[in-house]
Amino acid sequence: MDTPWLRGRVGEALGAGYLMSLGTVDDGGVWVAEVIYVHDDALRIYWMSDPDTRHSRAIASHPQVAATITVHAIGAPNFGLQVSGRAERINGARHDLAVRHFLKRRHPAPVETDDVLQGDSWYVLIPEHIELIDEAHFGFAKQRLAMNGMECE
């Protein structure tokens, strides 16, 4: 398997998706929350959340998370991702992320002086493993991308 091609397909799935189902764990058990996300070229995934939500509090004490992203198109082959990794809170307004996040939601891009967070914080999921579901190219065989260097299974 051509690793750059596989990484490219993962990037396409990230770009085509809108919502991520984020799985966390806390003292109350497992929890899943839907978040609107953006990503970068290193396949890290970013979202804004209130630090007082259950999933944000869980990340503070248990940073290992899992997530799924499904690209929905009726009648199209299945296309999406399953991700596991470490999540953490990011300090700062991160105007670069805010612009991409607002455009993804079809809102006008904020100006740098806007308080886009309004009490929320940025979070990042740093993937350790990504499984690509790409029915058009691989049928129902998932393709696994391990994020430690260029290893690809």
ChimeraX attribute file (.defattr): number of C-alpha atoms within 10 A of each C-alpha:
attribute: neighborCount
match mode: 1-to-1
recipient: residues
	/A:1	8
	/A:2	8
	/A:3	13
	/A:4	11
	/A:5	10
	/A:6	16
	/A:7	20
	/A:8	14
	/A:9	17
	/A:10	23
	/A:11	17
	/A:12	14
	/A:13	20
	/A:14	24
	/A:15	15
	/A:16	15
	/A:17	20
	/A:18	18
	/A:19	18
	/A:20	22
	/A:21	17
	/A:22	19
	/A:23	20
	/A:24	23
	/A:25	20
	/A:26	16
	/A:27	8
	/A:28	8
	/A:29	8
	/A:30	11
	/A:31	14
	/A:32	16
	/A:33	15
	/A:34	15
	/A:35	15
	/A:36	18
	/A:37	23
	/A:38	24
	/A:39	18
	/A:40	12
	/A:41	9
	/A:42	11
	/A:43	18
	/A:44	16
	/A:45	19
	/A:46	24
	/A:47	21
	/A:48	23
	/A:49	18
	/A:50	16
	/A:51	18
	/A:52	11
	/A:53	11
	/A:54	16
	/A:55	23
	/A:56	22
	/A:57	16
	/A:58	24
	/A:59	21
	/A:60	14
	/A:61	12
	/A:62	17
	/A:63	19
	/A:64	20
	/A:65	22
	/A:66	22
	/A:67	20
	/A:68	17
	/A:69	23
	/A:70	19
	/A:71	19
	/A:72	14
	/A:73	9
	/A:74	7
	/A:75	6
	/A:76	10
	/A:77	16
	/A:78	16
	/A:79	22
	/A:80	24
	/A:81	22
	/A:82	18
	/A:83	23
	/A:84	20
	/A:85	17
	/A:86	16
	/A:87	24
	/A:88	19
	/A:89	19
	/A:90	13
	/A:91	9
	/A:92	9
	/A:93	18
	/A:94	14
	/A:95	18
	/A:96	10
	/A:97	18
	/A:98	24
	/A:99	17
	/A:100	17
	/A:101	21
	/A:102	16
	/A:103	13
	/A:104	17
	/A:105	12
	/A:106	9
	/A:107	11
	/A:108	10
	/A:109	16
	/A:110	17
	/A:111	11
	/A:112	13
	/A:113	8
	/A:114	12
	/A:115	13
	/A:116	18
	/A:117	16
	/A:118	9
	/A:119	11
	/A:120	16
	/A:121	19
	/A:122	20
	/A:123	21
	/A:124	18
	/A:125	24
	/A:126	20
	/A:127	23
	/A:128	16
	/A:129	17
	/A:130	24
	/A:131	19
	/A:132	23
	/A:133	25
	/A:134	20
	/A:135	15
	/A:136	11
	/A:137	10
	/A:138	11
	/A:139	11
	/A:140	12
	/A:141	12
	/A:142	17
	/A:143	18
	/A:144	18
	/A:145	22
	/A:146	16
	/A:147	17
	/A:148	10
	/A:149	7
	/A:150	11
	/A:151	10
	/A:152	18
	/A:153	11
